[in-house]
Amino acid sequence: MRASFVFSEVITGLRRNITMTIAMILTTAISLGLLGGGLLIVRMIDKMQLIYSDKVQVMVSLTDDISANDKSCSTSICANLQRELQGSSNVETVTFQNRDQSFQRFQQLFQAEPELLRLTRPESLPATLQVKLTDPSKADVLVKAFTGKPGVKTVDDQGVFLQRFFGILDSVRYATFLIALVQAAAAVLLISNTIQVSAFTRRVEVGIMRLVGATRWYTQLPFLIEAVVAGVVGSILGIVGLGLAKVFFLDAALSGPIASGVLPRLDLLDVVAISPILVGVAAVISAITGYVTLRLYVQL
Amino acid sequence: MIRLEHVTKVYKTSTRPALDNVSVEMGKGEFVFLIGPSGSGKSTFLRLLLREEVPSKGRVYVSNFDVAKMARRRVPRLRQSIGCVFQDFRLLPTKTVAENVAFALEVIGKPRHTIQKVVPEVLQLVGLDGKADRMPTELSGGEQQRVAIARAFVNRPLVLIADEPTGNLDPDTSQDIMLLLERINRTGTTVLMATHDHSIVDSMRRRVVELDHGRVIRDDARGVYGVGR
């Protein structure tokens, strides 16, 4: 097999069909960019689950008088609550956080929202008992048991809020994958069409090739490689697009939540990590499309 | 070299067979004219040898190949041992003379140094030395057919099939092409030429196989185009 020959055929083929080639590459790029976006969201969810699994799962807010007067959970009501929580099954650790500490944490969380910080006084935040569970999914038992106890203002399962948030991310991810799929269908049709046009414009060459005894590989490989090259170039463009979107759009839009640690930071490394997947998907899909097209629609 | 045994070919679109129980044998180094009116089965005959078609009945042998029965993946080997020339030359307009000839070797994976050696040799053989870098459009019809013959012969095939090679050429040029085919025949290559050209068949006095309605109606060792015509 003479590689130089095959590659010069590929270049000629792509150049001869330049508008179609560009359309094919762009469609592939958009499709894979969206697929990559979906994959990035998956990574983000994973990271968030990691972050939040370490943190509080149930927060017992204490009544105002305790919040105001008890700096170290030394009153009997607070100490009893803490002991009771500690003694419950499914509880790993219980930490007391007084009003000042709550306020510090609040400031840290909302440093990107100066107005909110200005309007909030320490007095509006309660002291809390932060409970870490062994099994966060069984938080509701604890919530029920402690709601309404003396000294308890509210009991919040933060898992519920997180679930809702992950739910939103999940639907964004599904929507992205769905659009990526539609785009992928368009890309596949374009690749198939381009190969058919390419084969038609080169029917004399291919006819001669067959006549002088070129093997199937020799006659078909240029077309297959053409499809794969376009697919891979498209995927690289898609990856570059993702990187640019991250730097110029996502970073700016999410700078607040990221700085306060609510959202995990997406690194360019994350984009790099998913790129082999995107390139691989592009190569495999375009190769399969090319092969099927040559088999079904092109008489070589 | 070429042997057909009771070959019948019926196309799906037609009830009348294109070839009807044809048996014929051509030896190594023979020069054979295949004649007959349009629709007599000449093209089908040639296509069967190249395995562009498979016979409905009977067997086809070219060299050691059992053409009708051979596996699909071996077909390129068969075709590499057969050279083909057509009425319409079938040159690639974007390639030079030398590139057109080299193309036939490139696509069967011949190494570059072989190509660089044999292409000038074959161009000299067909009388085109000095025109290697011309484009096909800059050549006369006769010269274009010489390029096509060079391409068909460059891989030293056992058989050269020529389908109306002089159909587009004037008589003088046709005569030159025939001399070239004779020269190739003298190297031991079997030449099978389908033609309508009376004067060429008559002047060459070679073996003539005549087809009509898919049957061999004449096979003369040193024939002319039309008996008593």
Interface residues (C-beta under 8 A of the other chain):
Chain A: M1 R2 F5 V204 E205 G207 I208 M209 R210 L211 V212 G213 A214 T215 R216 Y218 T219
Chain B: L50 R73 V75 P76 R77 L78 R79 Q80 S81 I82 C84 R90 L92 F103 A104 E106 V107 I108 G109 R112 R151 N155
